[in-house]
Amino acid sequence: MSKRHLYNSLDGLVNKGLRGLIAYNPALALDEQNRVVYNTEYNRSNVSIISGGGSGHEPAWSGYVGTNMLAASVAGDVFASPSTKQILAGIDAVPSDEGTILVVTNYTGDCLHFGLAAEKANAKGHKCKMIICGDDVSVGKNGSLVGRRGLAGQIGVLKVMGGASGAGGSLDQVYDLGVAFSQQIVSIAVTLDHCHVPGRTEHAQSGVDELEIGTGPHNEPGYKKLSPIPSPESLVKTILTYLLDETDPLRGYVNFHEGDETILLVSNFGGMSSIPCAWYPAS
């Protein structure tokens, strides 16, 4: 685990990263006070899709703002949810005649603050719905009461919903599609080490010949450690078994039928943040 950083403090880092993002994308604008990145070319007659969460997982979520994806994103501090006030500012930045859908990954702070923002937006007369994505199979069915963590599977949900919105889908149509898609996604992370954030206490380190399956993106413990490190072929077989075994009583979250089409995403989601504050292991 590297402990060296180009910036040795988190102070101002998120805003620096957001300013850099919009500097090379003329279609994007930034409400810096609320850390809202929004698409100036969005169509207000289409459903506005907004997401966000803690920073440090770039390109999530500001990197997903654009045509047929997010209308806006809201950034919190590193590994911390944005506030309800910030999220409401994001909703106001991209008003929609059709309505707004907030799509978040399943973490307590995000669910709380985005949920409160949806309630307040509806109370003000906006049509606003919310989808929570949880796709991590390392959290078994008898595990955490809060359910599965949200990982890179949300990218597919946002892409499908963004396409439906761009095609002119109604609020209910885009929402129902997003819910259905999110319920048929499974993912799992594999890490060689834990991440290190400057200015924070040290975290556990993996052994030289050890990897962890099911690690969370904020250094949450994984499901299992493997040592010695298996071959890539063996590791892929293990991962696919966790994802696809319908008979697994703890992790059989999806069902397949003959003729079904599937999508495979191999991602280093969070593997290297574009704000140079932390080093992340490949996952």
Protein Blocks (a to p, Z undefined) as FASTA:
>chain_A
ZZbdfblcfghklmmmmmmmmmmmmkbccdfknopacdfkbcfkbccddddddehiacbf
klmgcehiafbdcdddehiacdfklmmmmmmmmccfkbpcddddddfklmmmmmmmmmmm
mmnopacddddddfbfklcfklcfkbpaddfklmmmmmmmmmmmmnopafklmmmmmmmm
mmmcccddddfbdcddehiacdddddfkbcdehiafkopacfbdcdddddfklmmmmmmm
mmmmmklmklmmbccdehiacdddddfehkacfbffbccddZZ
